[in-house]
Amino acid sequence: MNEREVYDPVPHSHVVPTGYLRAWAHGRQIAMRRVGVADSQLIGVRDAGVRKNFYRRERPGSGETIYDVERSLGRGETAALPII
């Protein structure tokens, strides 16, 4: 990858791939339960298993904020989902 490549910000990072979550979804929703809470809450797959800026890092040397890990994981997930 080119060191000067520009990466779009991804502040809503999936730590659990959406393709994986869809296996348990009903339509586009999945039941989420927070630790210590008895009741489940229906949320969209898009909002499940996410963390704010989870894969954000700084470019070595310049300190510029980049999202290269997020892009790499997304490409891998896109390639793997049809197979699995």
C-alpha positions in Angstrom: 0.0 0.0 0.0 1.1 3.5 -0.8 2.2 5.3 2.4 0.5 8.5 1.2 -2.8 6.7 0.6 -5.8 8.6 2.1 -8.2 6.6 4.3 -11.7 7.6 4.9 -12.5 8.1 8.6 -14.4 5.1 10.1 -15.6 6.2 13.5 -18.1 3.3 13.7 -15.8 0.3 13.7 -17.3 -3.2 13.7 -15.3 -5.5 16.0 -17.6 -8.3 15.0 -18.1 -8.5 11.2 -21.6 -7.7 10.0 -21.5 -10.7 7.8 -21.1 -12.9 10.9 -23.9 -11.1 12.8 -26.3 -11.6 9.9 -26.3 -15.3 10.5 -28.3 -14.7 13.7 -30.3 -11.7 12.6 -34.0 -11.7 11.9 -34.2 -9.4 8.8 -31.8 -6.7 9.6 -32.1 -6.8 13.4 -30.4 -8.8 16.1 -31.1 -9.0 19.9 -28.4 -7.3 22.0 -28.0 -7.8 25.7 -25.6 -5.7 27.7 -23.7 -7.2 30.6 -25.6 -6.9 33.8 -29.0 -6.2 32.1 -31.6 -8.9 32.0 -33.6 -7.8 29.0 -32.5 -7.9 25.3 -32.9 -4.9 23.0 -33.5 -5.2 19.2 -30.9 -3.2 17.2 -29.8 -3.1 13.6 -27.0 -5.4 12.6 -25.2 -2.2 11.5 -25.1 -1.0 15.1 -24.2 -4.3 16.8 -20.6 -5.2 17.7 -19.2 -1.7 17.2 -16.7 0.5 19.0 -15.9 4.1 18.4 -12.6 4.5 16.4 -11.5 1.0 17.4 -9.0 0.6 14.6 -7.9 4.2 14.3 -4.1 4.7 14.6 -1.4 7.2 13.8 0.8 7.1 10.7 4.4 6.5 11.9 6.5 9.6 11.5 3.8 12.1 10.7 1.3 11.3 13.4 -1.5 11.6 10.9 -4.7 9.8 11.9 -5.4 6.9 9.5 -7.9 4.0 9.3 -5.8 1.5 7.2 -6.5 -1.5 9.5 -10.3 -0.9 9.1 -10.0 -0.8 5.3 -7.9 -4.0 5.2 -10.3 -5.9 7.5 -13.2 -4.7 5.3 -11.6 -5.9 2.2 -10.9 -9.3 3.7 -14.5 -9.6 5.0 -15.9 -8.7 1.6 -13.7 -11.4 -0.1 -14.5 -14.1 2.5 -18.2 -13.7 3.0 -19.3 -15.4 -0.2 -17.1 -18.3 0.6 -18.3 -18.8 4.2 
